[in-house]
């Protein structure tokens, strides 16, 4: 675990993979790169789990974001929910 992710967790933050449905063309490359967190619907558009990313999923999500030809995916840092 690197220092930045440890700091984010300590501060009560989580990382989530997001997709811009307007920008996405449903190519499906992302699902091949991060199959644990991205599935595809019958038309090839990504369906995300919506769960906070752990270290392994975060690396895979970053690969999917970098490979997206439409730049429709991004990783969002958000405050953790207080229950």
N, C-alpha and C positions, 0 to 999 in steps of 0.2 A: 504494500500500500504506500503510495507516495504521500508527501507532506500536504499537498493541496487537498487531496480527497480526505485525508484524516482530519484536516482543519474543517472542511465542509461538514463532515459528520459530527464533529465536536460542537460545531455551532448550530446543530440541528437543521442541516440542509440536506436535500436529497436531489439526485439527478434523474431526470426523466427524458426519455426519447419522445420526440414530437414529430408530427408530419403536417405539412401545409397541404391540405387536400386539393386546393385550387391549383397549386404548382405541380402536383404529382401527376405523372402520366401512366402510372400503373405498370412500369417496366418490370418490377419485381426483383431487381438485383439486391436490394436491401435484405430481403428475406433469405437469400442464399448466404449472405455474410453474417447475419445475426438471427439464426433460426429459432433460438430459445426465446427471443423477445419480439420477433416479427413474424406474422403469418400473412398470407394473402387471401383476399376474397376471390370469388370465381372470375372476376375481371382483372385480377393481377394487382389490385391496389392493396397497400399494406394495412394490416390490422395489428395494432400495437397492444401489448399486454397492459400497459399503463402502470406497471409496478416500478418502484424506484430501482435504479441500476446498481448492482454490486460491481466490484472491480472487474471481474471477467466480462460481464455484460456491458460494462461501460466501454471497454476496449472494442468489443464487437460493434457496439452502437456507433462508436467513433469511426470505425471502418465503413459502416453503412452510410453514415453522413458524408464522408469523404468521397464515396463512390457514386453517390446519387447524381445522375446526369442532369437532373432538373433542379438540384439544390433545394429539394422540397423537405429534407429532413434536418432536424437540429436537436441539440441536447440542451435542455433547460435546467438551470439550477433554481430550486425553489425552497422556501422554508418548509421544514417538516411540519406536518399537521399536529396540532396539540389537541389531545383527546380529553 
